[in-house]
Amino acid sequence: MILSDRFVFIHYPKTGGSFVRSVLKRVLDAAKIAYTEGGMHDTCADIPVAYHGVPVVTCVRNPYDIRVSEYKYRWWATDASPALQEQFLSYYAHYPELSFEEYVRAWHHCTEISVISEGINPYMASMGQYSKRFIKTFARDPSAVFLAMSNAFMQSDAFHAALHDVTYLHTDSLNADLYAFLCKQEFSRRHIRFVRSAAKILPPGGHQRDGQDHWLSYYTPELKAEVRAQERLLFRMFPRYDV
């Protein structure tokens, strides 16, 4: 998280946040605007009271693509907690050598947020990890949203009212979206002109995929339909990803 009197940046995992974090710090330094940094993946609930009311910005990514990115990053194979490793092993004895399809199906059940959200409301068992993470990160009261969640609630004005007011930058148009946001915040053009052509930054251990390594190549039609159903909340919020 980056906290300033101009904006608060929430670093949503695997969405280009390392790049955005670097750019925003460069812009703030150039503009001589003070800022502090919080935890790497803090949520809106972690924003200090002193910054309530300051514009919040974050990045979001195609739910199909983010699964591929996390699969290739392989933290779940190399850095998972012993408890998480045990859960993966309960699904596949040959863990950590999992195919993409095996990873997706095990990951749907294995994380702490699944245990927590499904304990609050059994309906959450049908929702994907990234929809659950989205609620945890951006809802004003995540537990209340987990409890209320249903097909009807998801489509209601009450659901949108339960979320913090956030500007979403999209990973597939990150430079342009970030530049537009900074223009809206009235930063000097001389401080932000570099943003439109700034090179992407990979996190430690990250991998740049070439043009032949498109997320679609990882999915069978059946697996794609399964993920589409799980992440229906995100596809409803961000229709551009529903392809």
C-alpha positions as a Markdown table, in Angstrom:
| # | Residue | x | y | z |
|---|---|---|---|---|
| 1 | Met | 0.0 | 0.0 | 0.0 |
| 2 | Ile | 1.1 | 3.6 | -0.7 |
| 3 | Leu | -0.5 | 6.3 | 1.3 |
| 4 | Ser | -0.5 | 10.0 | 0.3 |
| 5 | Asp | -2.9 | 12.9 | 0.5 |
| 6 | Arg | -3.4 | 12.6 | -3.3 |
| 7 | Phe | -4.3 | 8.9 | -3.4 |
| 8 | Val | -4.0 | 5.5 | -1.7 |
| 9 | Phe | -2.7 | 2.6 | -3.8 |
| 10 | Ile | -3.8 | -0.9 | -2.9 |
| 11 | His | -1.5 | -3.6 | -4.4 |
| 12 | Tyr | -3.8 | -6.4 | -5.5 |
| 13 | Pro | -1.6 | -9.5 | -6.2 |
| 14 | Lys | -0.5 | -10.5 | -9.7 |
| 15 | Thr | -2.0 | -7.6 | -11.5 |
| 16 | Gly | 1.0 | -5.4 | -12.3 |
| 17 | Gly | 1.2 | -3.8 | -8.9 |
| 18 | Ser | 5.0 | -3.9 | -8.7 |
| 19 | Phe | 5.1 | -1.7 | -11.8 |
| 20 | Val | 2.4 | 0.7 | -10.6 |
| 21 | Arg | 4.0 | 0.9 | -7.1 |
| 22 | Ser | 7.4 | 1.9 | -8.7 |
| 23 | Val | 5.8 | 4.5 | -11.0 |
| 24 | Leu | 3.7 | 6.1 | -8.3 |
| 25 | Lys | 6.7 | 6.5 | -6.0 |
| 26 | Arg | 8.7 | 8.1 | -8.8 |
| 27 | Val | 5.8 | 10.5 | -9.5 |
| 28 | Leu | 5.3 | 11.4 | -5.9 |
| 29 | Asp | 9.1 | 12.0 | -5.4 |
| 30 | Ala | 9.2 | 14.2 | -8.5 |
| 31 | Ala | 6.2 | 16.2 | -7.3 |
| 32 | Lys | 7.7 | 16.4 | -3.8 |
| 33 | Ile | 4.6 | 14.9 | -2.2 |
| 34 | Ala | 5.1 | 13.0 | 1.0 |
| 35 | Tyr | 4.0 | 9.4 | 1.3 |
| 36 | Thr | 4.3 | 6.3 | 3.4 |
| 37 | Glu | 4.2 | 2.7 | 2.6 |
| 38 | Gly | 2.1 | 0.0 | 4.2 |
| 39 | Gly | 2.1 | -3.8 | 3.7 |
| 40 | Met | 2.6 | -5.2 | 0.3 |
| 41 | His | -0.9 | -6.6 | 0.0 |
| 42 | Asp | -2.9 | -4.6 | 2.5 |
| 43 | Thr | -6.6 | -4.3 | 1.9 |
| 44 | Cys | -9.0 | -1.3 | 2.0 |
| 45 | Ala | -9.8 | -2.3 | 5.6 |
| 46 | Asp | -6.1 | -1.5 | 6.4 |
| 47 | Ile | -6.3 | 2.1 | 5.2 |
| 48 | Pro | -5.7 | 4.4 | 8.3 |
| 49 | Val | -8.5 | 6.6 | 9.3 |
| 50 | Ala | -6.4 | 9.7 | 8.4 |
| 51 | Tyr | -6.6 | 8.6 | 4.8 |
| 52 | His | -10.3 | 7.9 | 4.6 |
| 53 | Gly | -11.8 | 9.9 | 1.8 |
| 54 | Val | -8.6 | 10.0 | -0.2 |
| 55 | Pro | -9.1 | 8.5 | -3.7 |
| 56 | Val | -8.2 | 4.7 | -3.8 |
| 57 | Val | -6.6 | 3.1 | -6.9 |
| 58 | Thr | -5.7 | -0.5 | -7.6 |
| 59 | Cys | -5.1 | -2.9 | -10.5 |
| 60 | Val | -7.3 | -5.7 | -11.7 |
| 61 | Arg | -6.6 | -8.5 | -14.2 |
| 62 | Asn | -8.5 | -11.0 | -16.4 |
| 63 | Pro | -9.4 | -13.9 | -14.0 |
| 64 | Tyr | -8.4 | -16.5 | -16.6 |
| 65 | Asp | -5.0 | -14.8 | -17.1 |
| 66 | Ile | -4.3 | -14.3 | -13.4 |
| 67 | Arg | -4.7 | -18.1 | -12.8 |
| 68 | Val | -2.1 | -18.8 | -15.4 |
| 69 | Ser | 0.3 | -16.2 | -13.9 |
| 70 | Glu | 0.0 | -17.7 | -10.4 |
| 71 | Tyr | 0.4 | -21.2 | -11.8 |
| 72 | Lys | 3.7 | -20.2 | -13.6 |
| 73 | Tyr | 4.9 | -18.2 | -10.6 |
| 74 | Arg | 4.8 | -21.5 | -8.6 |
| 75 | Trp | 4.9 | -20.0 | -5.1 |
| 76 | Trp | 2.2 | -22.6 | -4.3 |
| 77 | Ala | 4.8 | -25.3 | -5.0 |
| 78 | Thr | 7.9 | -23.7 | -3.5 |
| 79 | Asp | 6.8 | -21.4 | -0.7 |
| 80 | Ala | 3.4 | -22.7 | 0.5 |
| 81 | Ser | 2.9 | -23.1 | 4.2 |
| 82 | Pro | 2.9 | -26.7 | 5.6 |
| 83 | Ala | -0.9 | -26.5 | 6.1 |
| 84 | Leu | -1.4 | -25.5 | 2.5 |
| 85 | Gln | 0.9 | -28.2 | 1.2 |
| 86 | Glu | -1.1 | -30.8 | 3.1 |
| 87 | Gln | -4.3 | -29.5 | 1.6 |
| 88 | Phe | -2.8 | -29.8 | -1.9 |
| 89 | Leu | -1.6 | -33.3 | -1.1 |
| 90 | Ser | -5.1 | -34.3 | 0.0 |
| 91 | Tyr | -6.3 | -33.6 | -3.6 |
| 92 | Tyr | -3.2 | -34.8 | -5.6 |
| 93 | Ala | -0.6 | -37.1 | -4.1 |
| 94 | His | 1.9 | -36.1 | -6.8 |
| 95 | Tyr | 1.9 | -32.4 | -5.7 |
| 96 | Pro | 3.8 | -30.2 | -6.4 |
| 97 | Glu | 4.0 | -31.5 | -9.9 |
| 98 | Leu | 0.6 | -30.4 | -10.9 |
| 99 | Ser | -0.8 | -29.7 | -14.4 |
| 100 | Phe | -2.6 | -26.4 | -14.8 |
| 101 | Glu | -6.0 | -28.1 | -14.6 |
| 102 | Glu | -5.0 | -29.9 | -11.4 |
| 103 | Tyr | -3.7 | -26.7 | -9.9 |
| 104 | Val | -6.9 | -24.8 | -10.7 |
| 105 | Arg | -9.2 | -27.4 | -9.2 |
| 106 | Ala | -7.1 | -27.8 | -6.1 |
| 107 | Trp | -6.5 | -24.1 | -5.6 |
| 108 | His | -10.3 | -23.6 | -5.6 |
| 109 | His | -10.5 | -25.3 | -2.2 |
| 110 | Cys | -7.1 | -25.0 | -0.6 |
| 111 | Thr | -6.7 | -21.4 | 0.7 |
| 112 | Glu | -7.5 | -19.8 | 4.0 |
| 113 | Ile | -10.0 | -17.5 | 2.5 |
| 114 | Ser | -12.1 | -20.5 | 1.2 |
| 115 | Val | -12.3 | -21.9 | 4.7 |
| 116 | Ile | -13.2 | -18.6 | 6.2 |
| 117 | Ser | -15.8 | -17.5 | 3.6 |
| 118 | Glu | -17.4 | -20.9 | 3.3 |
| 119 | Gly | -17.7 | -21.1 | 7.0 |
| 120 | Ile | -19.7 | -17.9 | 7.0 |
| 121 | Asn | -21.9 | -18.8 | 4.1 |
| 122 | Pro | -22.0 | -22.1 | 2.2 |
| 123 | Tyr | -22.9 | -20.3 | -1.0 |
| 124 | Met | -19.3 | -19.1 | -1.1 |
| 125 | Ala | -18.1 | -22.6 | -1.9 |
| 126 | Ser | -19.3 | -22.1 | -5.5 |
| 127 | Met | -17.3 | -18.9 | -5.9 |
| 128 | Gly | -13.7 | -18.7 | -7.2 |
| 129 | Gln | -10.6 | -17.7 | -5.2 |
| 130 | Tyr | -10.3 | -14.3 | -7.0 |
| 131 | Ser | -13.9 | -13.3 | -6.4 |
| 132 | Lys | -13.4 | -14.1 | -2.7 |
| 133 | Arg | -10.1 | -12.2 | -2.6 |
| 134 | Phe | -11.8 | -9.2 | -4.3 |
| 135 | Ile | -14.4 | -9.1 | -1.6 |
| 136 | Lys | -11.8 | -9.4 | 1.1 |
| 137 | Thr | -9.7 | -6.6 | -0.4 |
| 138 | Phe | -12.4 | -4.1 | -1.4 |
| 139 | Ala | -15.5 | -4.6 | 0.7 |
| 140 | Arg | -16.2 | -2.2 | 3.5 |
| 141 | Asp | -17.1 | -5.2 | 5.7 |
| 142 | Pro | -15.9 | -8.4 | 4.0 |
| 143 | Ser | -17.6 | -10.8 | 6.5 |
| 144 | Ala | -20.9 | -9.1 | 6.0 |
| 145 | Val | -20.6 | -9.4 | 2.3 |
| 146 | Phe | -19.7 | -13.1 | 2.6 |
| 147 | Leu | -22.7 | -13.6 | 4.8 |
| 148 | Ala | -25.1 | -11.8 | 2.4 |
| 149 | Met | -23.7 | -13.2 | -0.8 |
| 150 | Ser | -26.2 | -14.9 | -3.2 |
| 151 | Asn | -27.0 | -14.6 | -6.9 |
| 152 | Ala | -29.5 | -11.9 | -6.1 |
| 153 | Phe | -27.2 | -10.0 | -3.8 |
| 154 | Met | -24.4 | -10.1 | -6.4 |
| 155 | Gln | -26.7 | -8.3 | -8.9 |
| 156 | Ser | -28.1 | -5.8 | -6.5 |
| 157 | Asp | -27.2 | -2.2 | -5.8 |
| 158 | Ala | -26.5 | -3.2 | -2.2 |
| 159 | Phe | -23.5 | -5.2 | -3.3 |
| 160 | His | -21.9 | -2.3 | -5.1 |
| 161 | Ala | -22.7 | 0.0 | -2.1 |
| 162 | Ala | -20.8 | -2.5 | 0.1 |
| 163 | Leu | -17.6 | -1.9 | -1.8 |
| 164 | His | -15.2 | 1.0 | -1.3 |
| 165 | Asp | -15.1 | 3.6 | -4.1 |
| 166 | Val | -12.0 | 2.5 | -6.1 |
| 167 | Thr | -10.5 | 3.4 | -9.4 |
| 168 | Tyr | -9.5 | 0.1 | -11.2 |
| 169 | Leu | -6.6 | 0.1 | -13.6 |
| 170 | His | -6.5 | -2.9 | -16.0 |
| 171 | Thr | -3.3 | -4.9 | -16.4 |
| 172 | Asp | -3.8 | -5.2 | -20.2 |
| 173 | Ser | -3.9 | -1.3 | -20.5 |
| 174 | Leu | -1.9 | -0.4 | -17.4 |
| 175 | Asn | 0.3 | 2.4 | -18.8 |
| 176 | Ala | -2.7 | 4.3 | -20.4 |
| 177 | Asp | -5.0 | 3.7 | -17.4 |
| 178 | Leu | -2.4 | 4.9 | -14.9 |
| 179 | Tyr | -1.6 | 7.9 | -16.9 |
| 180 | Ala | -5.3 | 8.8 | -17.1 |
| 181 | Phe | -5.7 | 8.4 | -13.4 |
| 182 | Leu | -2.7 | 10.7 | -12.6 |
| 183 | Cys | -4.0 | 13.3 | -15.1 |
| 184 | Lys | -7.3 | 13.2 | -13.2 |
| 185 | Gln | -5.4 | 13.8 | -10.0 |
| 186 | Glu | -3.9 | 16.9 | -11.6 |
| 187 | Phe | -0.3 | 15.9 | -11.5 |
| 188 | Ser | 2.0 | 18.0 | -13.7 |
| 189 | Arg | 2.4 | 16.5 | -17.2 |
| 190 | Arg | 6.2 | 16.9 | -16.9 |
| 191 | His | 6.1 | 14.5 | -13.9 |
| 192 | Ile | 4.0 | 11.9 | -15.5 |
| 193 | Arg | 4.8 | 11.9 | -19.3 |
| 194 | Phe | 7.1 | 8.9 | -18.8 |
| 195 | Val | 4.2 | 6.7 | -17.6 |
| 196 | Arg | 2.8 | 6.0 | -21.0 |
| 197 | Ser | 6.0 | 4.3 | -22.2 |
| 198 | Ala | 7.4 | 3.0 | -18.9 |
| 199 | Ala | 8.7 | -0.6 | -19.1 |
| 200 | Lys | 6.9 | -3.2 | -17.1 |
| 201 | Ile | 8.5 | -4.6 | -14.0 |
| 202 | Leu | 8.4 | -8.2 | -13.1 |
| 203 | Pro | 8.3 | -9.2 | -9.4 |
| 204 | Pro | 11.1 | -11.4 | -8.1 |
| 205 | Gly | 10.7 | -14.9 | -9.6 |
| 206 | Gly | 8.2 | -13.6 | -12.2 |
| 207 | His | 8.3 | -14.7 | -15.9 |
| 208 | Gln | 7.6 | -12.7 | -19.0 |
| 209 | Arg | 5.3 | -14.6 | -21.3 |
| 210 | Asp | 5.9 | -14.3 | -25.0 |
| 211 | Gly | 3.1 | -13.7 | -27.6 |
| 212 | Gln | 2.7 | -17.5 | -28.1 |
| 213 | Asp | 2.1 | -18.1 | -24.4 |
| 214 | His | -1.5 | -16.7 | -24.3 |
| 215 | Trp | -3.7 | -17.6 | -21.3 |
| 216 | Leu | -6.3 | -19.2 | -23.6 |
| 217 | Ser | -3.8 | -22.0 | -24.6 |
| 218 | Tyr | -3.9 | -23.3 | -21.0 |
| 219 | Tyr | -7.7 | -23.9 | -21.0 |
| 220 | Thr | -9.8 | -26.7 | -22.3 |
| 221 | Pro | -13.4 | -25.5 | -23.1 |
| 222 | Glu | -14.6 | -27.4 | -20.0 |
| 223 | Leu | -12.1 | -25.8 | -17.6 |
| 224 | Lys | -12.7 | -22.3 | -19.0 |
| 225 | Ala | -16.5 | -22.8 | -18.4 |
| 226 | Glu | -15.7 | -24.0 | -14.9 |
| 227 | Val | -13.6 | -20.9 | -14.1 |
| 228 | Arg | -16.2 | -18.6 | -15.8 |
| 229 | Ala | -18.9 | -20.0 | -13.4 |
| 230 | Gln | -16.6 | -19.6 | -10.3 |
| 231 | Glu | -15.6 | -16.0 | -11.1 |
| 232 | Arg | -19.0 | -14.8 | -12.2 |
| 233 | Leu | -18.8 | -11.9 | -9.8 |
| 234 | Leu | -15.6 | -10.5 | -11.5 |
| 235 | Phe | -16.9 | -11.1 | -15.0 |
| 236 | Arg | -20.1 | -9.2 | -14.0 |
| 237 | Met | -18.1 | -6.3 | -12.6 |
| 238 | Phe | -15.6 | -6.3 | -15.5 |
| 239 | Pro | -17.4 | -7.5 | -18.7 |
| 240 | Arg | -14.3 | -6.8 | -20.8 |
| 241 | Tyr | -12.8 | -10.0 | -19.4 |
| 242 | Asp | -15.8 | -12.2 | -20.3 |
| 243 | Val | -14.4 | -13.5 | -23.6 |
